Amino acid sequence: MIPNPAVSTTYALLRAHGERLRALVGMKLVATWMAWNRRDERWFADEAVVLVFSGAQLEVVCLRLDQIVLTWGEIDPRQTPSWVADWSESDLEWRKDAHPAARAVVGRIVTAINAVEHLLPHEERWMLHGIELELGPRRLLVFNAQEDAQEGGEYRRLAL
């Protein structure tokens, strides 16, 4: 994947990707792709989550606690994931609709897009935590799954 500048605030997300994210409303989520570690037989959460819509492809990577990189149509899931940390003892492949939360929303129409922010107890600012798709009555949140991101604090959802 070609690196794009990471965003760490909802304002930066809107400035860089707001128009394209809002254009997903009304599109069908056709498929999801996640890097799968064949050695451990589990999702490799450090790699991108690829969301394929009826008219676009969005890739979401959560880098650090408060940084997200979005790319558009740059990952080909027919190719082996090109994880930058070659020192990793992973044997990666892309798997379609591998996560149960993603499988539950494939085939649904996007009705809204939200940014989710997190206020950690020891911080004094809201941090960008993830991108959330509303698909009718269901939601799919792609977020940073680091342990630090889960420890208490408040969350808020902001419509894009």
C-alpha positions as CSV (number, residue, x, y, z in Angstrom):
1,M,0.0,0.0,0.0
2,I,1.3,3.5,-0.9
3,P,1.3,5.5,2.4
4,N,-1.0,8.5,2.6
5,P,-0.7,11.1,5.3
6,A,-2.2,9.9,8.5
7,V,-5.0,11.9,10.0
8,S,-5.5,12.3,13.7
9,T,-8.5,14.6,14.1
10,T,-12.0,14.5,12.7
11,Y,-11.3,17.9,11.1
12,A,-8.3,16.5,9.2
13,L,-10.3,13.5,8.2
14,L,-13.0,15.7,6.8
15,R,-10.6,18.0,5.0
16,A,-8.7,15.1,3.4
17,H,-11.5,12.6,2.7
18,G,-14.9,14.1,3.7
19,E,-16.3,14.3,0.2
20,R,-15.4,10.8,-0.8
21,L,-16.6,9.3,2.5
22,R,-20.0,11.1,2.2
23,A,-20.2,9.7,-1.4
24,L,-20.3,6.2,0.1
25,V,-23.8,6.9,1.4
26,G,-26.3,5.0,-0.8
27,M,-23.7,2.5,-1.9
28,K,-23.9,-1.2,-1.1
29,L,-21.1,-2.8,0.9
30,V,-20.1,-5.6,-1.5
31,A,-17.2,-7.3,0.4
32,T,-14.6,-6.8,3.1
33,W,-11.1,-8.1,3.0
34,M,-8.8,-8.5,6.0
35,A,-5.2,-9.7,6.2
36,W,-5.2,-13.2,7.7
37,N,-2.3,-14.8,9.4
38,R,-2.3,-18.4,8.1
39,R,0.3,-19.5,10.7
40,D,-2.0,-18.5,13.7
41,E,-5.3,-18.8,11.8
42,R,-6.4,-15.4,12.9
43,W,-7.0,-11.8,11.7
44,F,-3.8,-9.8,11.4
45,A,-5.2,-6.5,12.8
46,D,-2.1,-4.4,12.0
47,E,-2.8,-4.5,8.3
48,A,-5.6,-2.5,6.4
49,V,-9.2,-3.4,6.4
50,V,-10.5,-3.2,2.8
51,L,-14.1,-2.2,2.3
52,V,-15.4,-2.8,-1.3
53,F,-18.6,-0.9,-2.2
54,S,-20.7,-0.9,-5.3
55,G,-18.8,2.1,-6.6
56,A,-15.6,2.5,-4.6
57,Q,-13.0,0.7,-2.5
58,L,-11.8,2.2,0.8
59,E,-8.8,0.9,2.8
60,V,-8.5,1.8,6.5
61,V,-5.3,1.4,8.5
62,C,-5.1,2.4,12.2
63,L,-1.5,3.3,12.8
64,R,-1.0,4.6,16.3
65,L,-3.5,5.3,19.1
66,D,-4.8,8.4,17.2
67,Q,-3.7,8.0,13.6
68,I,-5.7,6.6,10.7
69,V,-4.7,6.3,7.1
70,L,-7.3,6.1,4.4
71,T,-6.5,5.1,0.8
72,W,-8.9,4.5,-2.1
73,G,-8.5,1.6,-4.5
74,E,-4.8,1.0,-3.8
75,I,-4.9,-2.6,-2.4
76,D,-5.5,-5.6,-4.7
77,P,-6.7,-8.4,-2.4
78,R,-5.7,-10.9,-5.1
79,Q,-2.1,-10.1,-4.2
80,T,-0.3,-11.2,-1.0
81,P,-0.5,-8.4,1.7
82,S,2.7,-6.4,1.6
83,W,3.2,-6.0,5.3
84,V,6.1,-3.5,5.9
85,A,7.4,-5.3,8.9
86,D,9.1,-8.2,7.1
87,W,10.6,-9.3,10.4
88,S,7.1,-10.5,11.4
89,E,6.7,-14.3,11.5
90,S,3.4,-14.0,9.7
91,D,2.2,-15.9,6.7
92,L,-0.4,-13.4,5.4
93,E,-3.2,-13.6,2.9
94,W,-6.3,-11.6,2.2
95,R,-9.5,-13.2,3.3
96,K,-12.9,-12.1,2.2
97,D,-15.5,-11.3,4.8
98,A,-13.4,-13.1,7.4
99,H,-14.7,-11.2,10.5
100,P,-18.2,-11.9,11.8
101,A,-19.0,-8.2,12.3
102,A,-18.1,-7.5,8.7
103,R,-20.0,-10.6,7.4
104,A,-23.1,-9.3,9.2
105,V,-23.2,-6.1,7.1
106,V,-22.1,-7.2,3.7
107,G,-24.8,-6.7,1.2
108,R,-26.3,-3.7,3.1
109,I,-26.6,-0.1,1.9
110,V,-24.5,2.6,3.7
111,T,-26.9,5.0,5.3
112,A,-24.4,7.2,7.1
113,I,-20.7,7.6,7.8
114,N,-19.4,8.7,11.2
115,A,-16.1,9.5,12.8
116,V,-15.7,8.0,16.3
117,E,-13.6,9.9,18.8
118,H,-12.2,8.7,22.1
119,L,-11.4,10.7,25.2
120,L,-9.0,8.7,27.3
121,P,-9.1,9.4,31.1
122,H,-5.5,10.7,31.1
123,E,-5.9,12.9,28.0
124,E,-7.4,16.3,27.6
125,R,-8.4,16.0,24.0
126,W,-10.6,13.9,21.8
127,M,-8.7,11.6,19.6
128,L,-9.9,10.1,16.3
129,H,-10.6,6.4,17.1
130,G,-12.2,5.0,14.0
131,I,-14.5,5.2,11.0
132,E,-18.0,3.9,11.4
133,L,-20.5,2.9,8.7
134,E,-24.2,2.8,9.4
135,L,-25.8,0.1,7.3
136,G,-29.5,0.4,8.1
137,P,-30.0,-0.9,11.6
138,R,-26.4,-2.2,11.8
139,R,-23.0,-0.5,12.2
140,L,-19.5,-1.5,11.3
141,L,-16.7,0.3,13.2
142,V,-13.1,0.1,11.9
143,F,-10.9,1.3,14.8
144,N,-7.6,1.0,16.5
145,A,-7.7,-2.2,18.5
146,Q,-4.6,-1.4,20.7
147,E,-5.2,-2.2,24.4
148,D,-4.5,1.5,25.3
149,A,-7.4,2.5,23.1
150,Q,-9.8,0.4,25.1
151,E,-9.1,1.5,28.7
152,G,-12.0,3.6,29.9
153,G,-12.7,7.1,28.7
154,E,-15.7,8.4,26.7
155,Y,-16.6,7.9,23.1
156,R,-18.6,10.1,20.8
157,R,-19.9,9.7,17.3
158,L,-19.8,12.6,14.8
159,A,-21.7,12.4,11.5
160,L,-19.5,13.1,8.5
